[in-house]
Amino acid sequence: QVQLVESGGGLVQPGGSLRLSCAASGITFDIKYMGWYRQALGKQRELVALITSGGSPNYADSVKGRFTISRDNAKNMVYLQMNSLKPEDTAVYYCTCVGWRPPDYWGQGIQVTVSS
């Protein structure tokens, strides 16, 4: 029913930029927030950024000043502009959509690799 599809990942050099997009469909409930998590190999999944339907963002300390989350509520789209990328940003990035009750929904994930 609910489907989240990420796009825009890939390989980039340190200092480069990528823009991730997440398209949500099948949403029949009020959204509390949408956001991005990431999981590096062998590590726990961590919150990168979130944005409420009202437009209020929140960021992990590790990405503040480098990443920007934005959304288009009418299109059920959320974006993550990633600038000044570092090797430690390498991870699988997951889009999530959270309502006011379970379950939460997740995309399949998209690889971001920052390497020279």
N, C-alpha and C positions, 0 to 999 in steps of 0.2 A: 504493500500500500504506500507507505512512505519510502521515498528513495532520495538519497543524497549522492551526488556525483561530483567528484573533485576533478579538476584539470589544472594544467599550468606548471606541473612539476618538471624536474629534469636535473641535468648536470650543469653547474655553474662554477666559475672560478671565485676564489675568495675576493670579497669586495664587490661582487656583482649583485644583480637583482633578479628576482622572480616575482610573479604575481599569480597567486593561487585563486581559483574560483570554485565555488560550491553552488550547485544548482539543486534546490529542493523541490520535490513534487509530492503530491498526495497529502499535503498538509490540511487537516480538517480540525485542528485544535489551535488554541491561542498559544503562541510561542513565548516562552519566558526569555530565552536567549538562544543565539546561535554562536558557534565558536570553532576554534581550531585547537586541537591537541597534537602532540607529536610523540613519537616513541623511537628512540635510538636503539640499535641492537644491544640486547642485554640490559636495558634500562627500563624503568617504569614509564608508563604513559604520563605526560605532564601537560598541563594547560599552557597554551601559548597566548591566546587572546580570546575574548568573548565580546559580544555586543548584544545589548537588549533590543527588543523591537522598537523601543523608544530612542535608540541611538547611543546609549551610554556604553563606552568601551572600557575594558580592563585588560591589562597586559601583565605577563610574567616579567619580573625584573630583568631577566636576561635578554629581553628583546625590546625593552622600552627605548624609544628614540630611534629604532631601526625599522620596526614593523608597524604597519598601520592596518587596522581592521575596518571594514566598511560594509554597508549592507544596502540592499534595495528591497524593502519590505513588499512592495507591490509585485516584484518579480520572484520573491523568495530566493534571493541570491545573497551570498556573503563572499567577501573577498579578503585576501591577505596580501598586502604589498610588502615584500621583504627586500630591504636594502642593506647594503654593507654586510653581506652574508659572510659568515665565518664557518670554518670546518665543523665546529661544534653544533652548528645548526643542522647538520646532516641527520636525517631521520625520515621515517614515514609520517606524513602529516594526515590527520583525520579531521574531517568536518563533522560537527555534531549539532543536532537540533534538540533542544530541551523544552518541554512544556511544563505545565504545573502539576503533573502527575506522571508516574512511570507509564510506559518505558521511554528512555532516551533513545534517539536514533543516531546511527553512525554511517558515514560513508565507508567505502572499502579501503581508503588510504591511498596516498600518492607519494612516491619517493622524491625526496629532495636531497641531492648530493652536492656538497660544496668541497671542491678539491682542485688543486692545481695540477 
